[in-house]
Amino acid sequence: MNNINRLFKFSINHHRLDFEETRYEHIIKGNLLHDIMAKIITKEELFSLDFLRRLTLSIFSVNRISIDRWNIEEEFVNPIYKLKDFDFIDFIFPKYRKIYIEREFIYSHKKTFKVYRPDRIVFSDNLNRIIEFKSYYPFNNNTFIGNKKIIYKYHRQIENYIKICKNFFNEYFVGYILYIKDGICEFVIEKEKEIFQWERL
């Protein structure tokens, strides 16, 4: 049984049966969104509602999750489809010469080994990039003020990916975080050795 299905069964069997979003359901939704985005390779695929619907249903089927408790269109298909209207989408889905999806890197640090798995590594002729998908922007207490602790954690994650990929491939990389449901994209560049500059696009 995969992680998504385990979480789903736990939330249904051990918590309330109505479908107000619990913490577990929030995680399940995030994992499903992540799996859907991992299968979208080109920008053109974002322009096809039919493709996004079929892909979403396929992801649910693979994870053995019933669609009955979800509003597929509102919670999955439409938020992803709307991404096509943002100017930053060309940065997320560029023309590429090579792409790695969730490639694992084992990296040693202080006599321990850690596994790193960037969502997407894109090699293109003009700019190599590392892309990480997050479900929601970490708003603090439902306000438009970001939760600094979580944002810092996300930023450090991408910065680590950049350092690892630069060392592994001996090439220059920039990074992006795309918050799917909120249509927010952040960009990071290494200005000097291990000194990073972040901005929202």
Number of C-alpha atoms within 10 A of each C-alpha: 8 9 10 21 16 13 17 16 13 13 19 15 10 8 11 10 9 9 11 9 11 14 11 18 18 13 16 20 19 20 16 20 23 17 18 20 19 14 14 15 17 14 17 10 15 22 16 11 15 12 13 23 16 11 18 23 17 13 16 18 12 11 17 13 18 10 12 7 9 13 10 15 15 10 13 21 23 15 16 22 18 15 21 17 11 12 10 19 16 12 17 22 16 19 16 15 10 11 16 13 15 14 12 12 16 11 11 10 8 5 5 7 11 10 9 16 15 21 20 20 23 21 20 14 11 9 14 20 25 25 23 24 21 22 19 14 20 20 14 13 9 9 9 10 10 14 15 12 10 14 14 10 11 15 19 13 14 21 20 14 23 25 17 16 18 15 11 10 9 10 12 16 21 20 23 25 22 22 18 23 19 16 19 17 23 17 21 21 19 17 10 8 7 12 9 14 11 14 10 11 12
